[in-house]
């Protein structure tokens, strides 16, 4: 199973329906999360970790 599929499952299991993916970045409420594999070994771990992406400041085109 891909990280994207595992993240989608995690979000839906949490009852969140308002989300999208921008390539391999999860977007919820305007906040972007990068997807990482989790290898913590905890019994309840779902194998995916979400890390808040740094804020991207748009450039002004002249």
C-alpha positions as a printed Julia matrix, in Angstrom:
62×3 Matrix{Float64}:
   0.0    0.0     0.0
   1.37   3.44   -0.9
   1.95   6.22    1.64
  -0.79   8.24   -0.08
  -3.29   5.38    0.32
  -2.31   4.89    3.98
  -2.69   8.63    4.65
  -6.1    8.65    2.97
  -7.2    5.73    5.11
  -5.89   7.46    8.27
  -7.75  10.7     7.48
 -11.01   8.95    6.63
 -10.77   6.77    9.74
 -10.53  10.01   11.75
 -13.83  11.12   10.19
 -12.31  13.89    8.07
 -13.9   14.26    4.65
 -12.64  17.7     3.62
  -9.13  16.96    2.36
  -7.23  16.69   -0.9
  -3.85  15.69   -2.24
  -1.49  17.92   -4.18
   0.78  15.28   -5.7
   2.02  13.47   -2.56
   1.16  16.27   -0.12
  -2.0   16.03    1.99
  -3.96  19.28    2.27
  -6.49  19.73    5.1
  -8.03  23.12    5.92
  -5.3   24.87    3.94
  -2.53  23.17    5.91
  -0.12  21.03    3.92
   1.34  17.81    5.33
   4.17  15.77    3.86
   3.84  12.0     4.07
   6.56   9.89    5.66
   6.83   6.21    6.42
   6.7    5.48   10.14
   8.73   2.6    11.51
   8.2    3.18   15.22
   7.05  -0.41   15.76
   4.14   0.54   18.05
   1.31  -2.03   17.82
  -1.29   0.6    16.87
   0.92   2.42   14.32
  -0.64   2.69   10.87
   2.72   3.1     9.1
   2.36   6.71    7.98
   3.45   9.93    9.65
   2.11  13.37    8.7
   4.49  16.3     9.06
   3.3   19.85    8.71
   4.98  21.39    5.69
   6.69  24.75    6.02
   4.58  27.63    4.85
   5.22  28.48    1.23
   5.19  32.17    0.48
   4.09  32.97   -3.04
   6.31  35.06   -5.25
   5.05  38.23   -6.87
   5.43  38.16  -10.62
   6.52  41.41  -12.21
